[in-house]
Each structure stands twice: as C-alpha cells, then as structure tokens.
Amino acid sequence: MQIGMMGLGRMGANMVRRLMRDGHECVVYDINSASVAGMVKDGAVGAASLEEFVGKLAKPRCAWLMLPAAITGRIVDQVAALMEPGDIIIDGGNSYYHDAVDQAAKLAVKGINFVDVGTSGGVWGLERGYCLMIGGPDEAVKHLDSVFATLAPGPDAGANPSKADGTAAFGYLHCGPSGAGHFVKMVHNGIEYGVMAAYAEGMNILKSANAGKRQRTADAETSPLENPQYYQFDIDLPQVAEVWRHGSVIGSWLLDLTAGALKSDPALAQFGGRVSDSGEGRWTLKAAIDTGVPAPVLSSALFDRFSSQGESQFADKLLSAMRYAFGGHVEKPKTGA
C-alpha cells in the first residue's frame, strides 16, 4: 500500500523504514531536505514541498503526520486544503484529543477522513514495532489496516490469535471515533508517568539503605535515623534492577530500560534530574477532574516532575523562612552522599 509520511524525526523516519521493509511505498516530506534525501536513499519517494508531497499520493490519498502537537493543527489544515473527499489524514503525534475531535468534525464537512493514532514505541519501534491506539471512521481505519499491521509488533511469540477476535493481540486497536486514539494514548502516558515515578522512588530508597553508615551526627535535625543499625546495606542497584527483570511481578520493558541505564552509568552522572513533561500527564489529570475520577498516583507523578524542574524552589525557601520566623530555626546543611 502507498502511504505518505510527513515529519521524519526519530519516530517518523523509523516508521517509514519499517513500512518499506514490508513492501509499502512511502512518499516522504520534511522541512529538513537532508532528512528527505536520506529516506530517498533508503527507497522512499521524496517530495520537496507540501504540494509535491500531496500530489505524489494516489487516491484515496493517505497522509500520515508525525509532528509536534503545537504545529499539527496548522499543518493538517494546509494538507487538507490540497486534498479531496475520500482522502485520509492521519495524526500519529502526541496531540490533544480535544483537537482531534474538533479537527475531525471540521474535515468531515469537506468529506476528508481524520484518523488519530496514538503511537508508542519510541526509538525502539523500528525493530520492536509500535503499539497503535487508533481513533477514526470505520472505513478509513479499515483502509489503513495493512499499514497498522506492519507498524505494530504483531502477536507474542508462539501465540496464534485470530483477527476475528480483534486486533489488540497484534499490537493495534481501533478504540473508537476520531479522538479516541489520542484519548487512550493520553491516559497511557499518564500511567507511564506513574510507573516511572514508582521505579525511581523505589530505587532511591534502596540507594539510601546505607544511611546508617553515612550518619555523621546524632542530631535528629540533620540525621533523623533513630536506629542506624537497620540501614547498613550497600545495595547494588544495577544488579537489583537486573534480578527484578527475571520472574518479578514488577517486571516490564520499562524496567528492562532502567536496568540498562543503571548498568551503563550506575551513578547516572550524565543526567541532571530535570524531568520534562510533554503535556499528556496534564491532559490526563484534566480528564480525571472533568469526569470526577480520582488519580492520586498520576497527579503525584506529574507534580514531582514540576518539582524537578525547579518549580518548588520558591515554596521550599518560603517554608524555611516561616520556620525561621516562628521558631528561629536555621537551615541545616545537607548531609550524606
């Protein structure tokens, strides 16, 4: 099948490579001409402009966009202006599901189908495949089935599922009408925040298991350990992460990646600890608030990211100021490693 891909970043380029390996024809466009040239060398059909990109697509045209959420809406409008009824625009980026619902309604008036695909797999997707969470009109999604099947990981080794029972076991799922795909991916990323935070907090506790050895003073203000004899363990974090990968109930691909990171850099010296958030966690919490669903773990994980970005510094200083004002408490220097 022919498919157009606009946006040849790490994910977009690898998705094109995966599609071409399975025999699909890919027309590609990116504002970076060098990225287009690289894909052409790999066998793609290149385009030097948006007009040329759409013009090289066979009807019904299928254009997949892998772009930052901030510009996706504007580019969708530009692509749609060059299309005809029956054509399909696919948004595979991390766009807000509200935008997908609104965009689909606007394009439906023109007879253009809008399909939103929450895409998970990152830089490993070329080899592992991409988990695809899809929203859009039934016929448009069916038309794209062979593309989804190629991009998805496929069934587990040894399994022999039937598509008559659905496609979820193959790694892709039509979740509902336009917007449903991005909604499911949004919640997926909110959960991701929470799982990552749980691993990080647990490892941090293990890292402090030798706090009794590091205790420098009996002053409870700076050394709160009442029983330092219980914290005399030098835990090998890379080895703990590794052993958890084998048979543990908390095993996961994310733990595999964590173990790899700790093995290559046990002190994580290359990282500063400022954790960004790309928006999905905030959107997940807004949905939880709108629907009245409690989400304390996911909210805590998001706020912890804000704290890592320095947003708690003023509040922390104010806490120290208040303690000094009412009790004369002077800040103690940080102790321990």
Helices and strands as residue ranges (DSSP letters): E 2-6, H 10-21, E 25-29, H 33-41, E 45-46, H 50-55, E 62-65, H 69-80, E 88-91, H 97-108, E 113-120, G 122-124, H 125-128, E 131-135, H 138-143, H 145-151, G 163-165, G 168-170, E 172-176, H 180-207, H 211-214, G 228-230, H 237-244, H 253-264, H 280-291, H 296-306, I 307-311, H 313-327
